[in-house]
Amino acid sequence: MNSISVRALLVRGMLAGLIAGALALVVAYFLGESQVDAAIALEEAHSHDHGGGEELVSRTMQATGGLATGVLVFGVGVGGIAALVFCYALGRIGDFGPRATAALVAGAALLTVYVVPFLKYPANPPAVGNPDTIGKRTTLFFLMVALSVLLAVAAVIIGKRLAPRLGNWNASIAAVAGFVVLIGLAYAFLPSFDEVGKDFPATLLWEFRLSTLAVQATLWGTFGIVFGYLTERLLTPAAPATAPQTADAVG
């Protein structure tokens, strides 16, 4: 793939990421902000009992401009990265066209970058978690992301190397099984945190975590659809127009 194609795909990836980020922003605002407000209300009630601090950024700004900036910038950024991954993956992970490859890249990104780390270190709303451990929890979350991505890449490489010997189906099962086992070991040996207060509503915690999952699913699902459409238009040559046929003159 030449540099012009890579540049064009990078631009389309960032555009698809922007569109996906806009839809994810809608989901985050209408589905997740109500849970955040409820959690903040609980946090403020608790802080009033113990003397709360001054608010540096207004809640309105956090829920509008701050949320929009974060989600849209994230969408553009990961869209560009996913486009570069697509450039490498196209034609190397199987006989898949541009749309199918884009869908696979988006699905793999959702799984490795969010779902796998989420199952070990799920997102918490305000009022949940010890402020003294936030640095450690953040570090471990990104470590889990790095492990998930690296192990997924290793699984793809190993699966391709085993395919000539075991066949595509058996090689894929072996690679996935190895990924699951190693992720399971990471889950077992990395420290866990149980910092949810006994008085925090379980329903609110569950709904907040589901809303964060919905935001990521919307982001990556939309990206896969939009980017697949854009790449197919770029990379699939249009069928040549057939010239109108004229009847031969009867002699």
C-alpha positions as CSV (number, residue, x, y, z in Angstrom):
1,M,0.0,0.0,0.0
2,N,1.6,3.3,-1.1
3,S,1.9,6.4,1.0
4,I,-1.0,8.2,-0.8
5,S,-3.4,5.3,0.1
6,V,-2.2,5.3,3.7
7,R,-2.7,9.1,3.9
8,A,-6.1,8.8,2.4
9,L,-7.1,6.0,4.8
10,L,-5.7,7.9,7.8
11,V,-7.9,10.9,6.9
12,R,-10.9,8.7,6.4
13,G,-10.2,6.9,9.7
14,M,-10.1,10.3,11.6
15,L,-13.3,11.3,9.8
16,A,-15.0,8.1,10.7
17,G,-13.7,8.5,14.3
18,L,-15.2,12.0,14.4
19,I,-18.6,10.7,13.3
20,A,-18.4,7.7,15.7
21,G,-17.4,10.1,18.5
22,A,-20.4,12.3,17.8
23,L,-22.8,9.4,18.1
24,A,-21.0,8.1,21.2
25,L,-21.4,11.6,22.6
26,V,-25.1,11.5,22.2
27,V,-25.2,8.1,24.0
28,A,-22.9,9.4,26.8
29,Y,-25.0,12.5,27.3
30,F,-28.5,10.9,27.3
31,L,-27.6,7.6,28.8
32,G,-24.7,8.2,31.1
33,E,-25.0,11.7,32.5
34,S,-28.0,10.9,34.6
35,Q,-26.0,8.2,36.4
36,V,-23.2,10.6,36.9
37,D,-25.5,13.3,38.3
38,A,-27.0,10.8,40.8
39,A,-23.5,9.6,41.9
40,I,-22.4,13.3,42.3
41,A,-25.5,14.0,44.4
42,L,-24.5,11.1,46.7
43,E,-20.9,12.3,46.8
44,E,-22.0,15.9,47.7
45,A,-24.3,14.6,50.4
46,H,-21.4,12.7,51.9
47,S,-18.9,15.6,51.5
48,H,-21.3,18.0,53.3
49,D,-21.2,15.7,56.3
50,H,-17.5,15.9,56.3
51,G,-16.9,19.3,54.8
52,G,-16.6,19.4,51.0
53,G,-14.2,21.3,48.8
54,E,-14.8,24.1,46.3
55,E,-15.9,23.0,42.8
56,L,-13.2,24.0,40.3
57,V,-15.2,23.3,37.1
58,S,-19.0,23.6,37.0
59,R,-21.0,20.5,36.5
60,T,-22.7,22.1,33.4
61,M,-19.3,22.6,31.8
62,Q,-18.3,19.0,32.6
63,A,-21.5,17.6,31.1
64,T,-21.4,19.7,27.9
65,G,-18.1,21.2,26.7
66,G,-15.8,18.9,28.7
67,L,-17.7,15.7,27.7
68,A,-17.9,16.8,24.0
69,T,-14.2,17.7,23.8
70,G,-13.1,14.5,25.5
71,V,-15.3,12.1,23.4
72,L,-14.7,13.8,20.0
73,V,-10.9,14.1,20.5
74,F,-10.8,10.5,21.6
75,G,-12.8,9.4,18.6
76,V,-10.6,11.2,16.1
77,G,-7.4,9.9,17.8
78,V,-8.4,6.3,17.9
79,G,-9.9,6.5,14.4
80,G,-6.5,7.5,13.1
81,I,-4.8,4.7,15.0
82,A,-7.4,2.2,13.8
83,A,-6.9,3.3,10.2
84,L,-3.2,2.6,10.5
85,V,-3.9,-0.8,12.0
86,F,-6.3,-1.4,9.1
87,C,-3.5,-0.6,6.6
88,Y,-1.4,-3.3,8.1
89,A,-4.2,-5.8,8.5
90,L,-5.8,-5.6,5.0
91,G,-4.8,-8.8,3.2
92,R,-2.7,-10.1,6.0
93,I,-5.3,-11.6,8.4
94,G,-7.3,-13.5,5.7
95,D,-9.1,-13.1,2.5
96,F,-11.3,-10.2,3.7
97,G,-12.4,-7.2,1.8
98,P,-12.1,-3.6,3.1
99,R,-15.5,-3.6,4.9
100,A,-14.9,-6.9,6.6
101,T,-11.4,-5.9,7.6
102,A,-12.7,-2.6,9.0
103,A,-15.3,-4.5,11.0
104,L,-12.8,-6.9,12.3
105,V,-10.4,-4.1,13.4
106,A,-13.2,-2.3,15.1
107,G,-14.4,-5.4,16.9
108,A,-10.9,-6.3,18.0
109,A,-10.3,-2.8,19.3
110,L,-13.6,-2.9,21.3
111,L,-12.6,-6.2,22.8
112,T,-9.0,-5.6,23.5
113,V,-8.9,-1.9,24.4
114,Y,-12.1,-1.8,26.4
115,V,-14.0,-5.0,27.2
116,V,-11.0,-7.1,28.4
117,P,-9.7,-4.4,30.7
118,F,-13.2,-3.5,31.8
119,L,-13.9,-7.0,33.1
120,K,-10.9,-6.6,35.4
121,Y,-11.1,-2.9,36.2
122,P,-14.6,-1.7,35.5
123,A,-15.4,2.0,35.3
124,N,-16.6,3.6,38.5
125,P,-18.9,6.7,38.9
126,P,-18.1,9.6,41.3
127,A,-18.2,8.7,45.0
128,V,-16.8,5.2,44.3
129,G,-13.1,4.5,44.8
130,N,-10.5,5.6,47.2
131,P,-8.7,8.8,46.0
132,D,-5.5,7.5,47.5
133,T,-5.4,4.5,45.0
134,I,-6.5,6.4,41.8
135,G,-3.0,6.5,40.5
136,K,-2.4,2.8,41.1
137,R,-5.8,1.9,39.6
138,T,-5.2,4.0,36.5
139,T,-1.7,2.4,36.0
140,L,-3.1,-1.1,36.3
141,F,-5.9,-0.3,33.9
142,F,-3.5,0.9,31.2
143,L,-1.3,-2.1,31.9
144,M,-4.3,-4.4,31.3
145,V,-5.0,-2.5,28.0
146,A,-1.4,-3.1,26.9
147,L,-1.4,-6.7,27.9
148,S,-4.7,-7.3,26.1
149,V,-3.5,-5.6,22.8
150,L,-0.1,-7.4,22.9
151,L,-1.7,-10.8,23.6
152,A,-4.2,-10.3,20.8
153,V,-1.5,-9.4,18.3
154,A,0.5,-12.5,19.5
155,A,-2.7,-14.7,19.1
156,V,-3.1,-13.5,15.5
157,I,0.5,-14.2,14.6
158,I,0.5,-17.6,16.3
159,G,-2.8,-18.5,14.6
160,K,-1.4,-17.7,11.2
161,R,1.7,-19.8,11.8
162,L,-0.3,-22.8,13.0
163,A,-2.8,-22.6,10.2
164,P,-0.7,-24.6,7.6
165,R,-0.3,-27.4,10.1
166,L,-3.6,-27.4,11.9
167,G,-5.9,-25.8,9.4
168,N,-7.5,-22.3,9.8
169,W,-10.3,-23.4,12.1
170,N,-8.2,-25.4,14.6
171,A,-5.4,-22.8,14.5
172,S,-8.0,-20.0,15.3
173,I,-9.4,-22.0,18.2
174,A,-5.9,-22.7,19.6
175,A,-4.9,-19.0,19.3
176,V,-8.1,-17.8,21.0
177,A,-7.7,-20.4,23.8
178,G,-4.2,-19.2,24.4
179,F,-5.4,-15.6,24.6
180,V,-8.1,-16.5,27.0
181,V,-5.8,-18.5,29.3
182,L,-3.1,-15.8,29.4
183,I,-5.8,-13.1,30.1
184,G,-7.2,-15.3,32.8
185,L,-3.7,-15.5,34.4
186,A,-3.4,-11.7,34.3
187,Y,-6.9,-11.4,35.9
188,A,-5.7,-13.8,38.7
189,F,-2.3,-12.2,39.5
190,L,-3.0,-8.5,39.0
191,P,-4.4,-6.8,42.2
192,S,-8.1,-6.1,42.4
193,F,-9.9,-3.2,44.1
194,D,-13.2,-3.5,46.0
195,E,-13.8,0.1,47.0
196,V,-17.6,0.4,46.5
197,G,-19.2,1.7,49.7
198,K,-21.8,-0.4,51.3
199,D,-24.3,2.5,51.1
200,F,-23.8,3.1,47.3
201,P,-26.8,1.8,45.3
202,A,-25.9,-1.4,43.3
203,T,-28.4,-0.5,40.6
204,L,-26.8,2.9,40.0
205,L,-23.3,1.3,39.8
206,W,-24.6,-1.3,37.3
207,E,-26.4,1.2,35.1
208,F,-23.3,3.5,35.1
209,R,-21.0,0.7,34.0
210,L,-23.5,-0.5,31.3
211,S,-23.7,3.1,30.0
212,T,-19.9,3.3,29.6
213,L,-20.0,0.0,27.8
214,A,-22.8,1.3,25.5
215,V,-20.7,4.4,24.7
216,Q,-17.7,2.3,23.7
217,A,-19.9,-0.1,21.7
218,T,-21.5,2.8,19.9
219,L,-18.1,4.3,19.1
220,W,-16.5,1.2,17.7
221,G,-19.6,-0.1,16.0
222,T,-20.2,3.2,14.2
223,F,-16.5,3.4,13.3
224,G,-16.5,0.0,11.8
225,I,-19.5,0.7,9.6
226,V,-18.5,4.2,8.5
227,F,-14.8,3.4,8.0
228,G,-15.7,0.2,6.1
229,Y,-17.9,2.2,3.8
230,L,-15.3,4.9,3.1
231,T,-12.5,2.4,2.6
232,E,-14.5,0.3,0.2
233,R,-15.3,3.4,-1.9
234,L,-11.6,4.2,-1.9
235,L,-10.0,0.8,-2.5
236,T,-12.6,-1.1,-4.6
237,P,-12.5,-0.1,-8.2
238,A,-15.7,1.0,-9.7
239,A,-17.2,-1.4,-12.4
240,P,-16.5,0.0,-15.8
241,A,-19.5,1.4,-17.5
242,T,-20.7,-0.7,-20.5
243,A,-20.9,1.1,-23.8
244,P,-24.4,1.1,-25.4
245,Q,-24.7,-1.5,-28.0
246,T,-26.0,-0.6,-31.4
247,A,-27.8,-3.0,-33.6
248,D,-26.0,-4.0,-36.7
249,A,-27.5,-2.6,-39.9
250,V,-29.4,-5.3,-41.8
251,G,-27.7,-5.6,-45.2
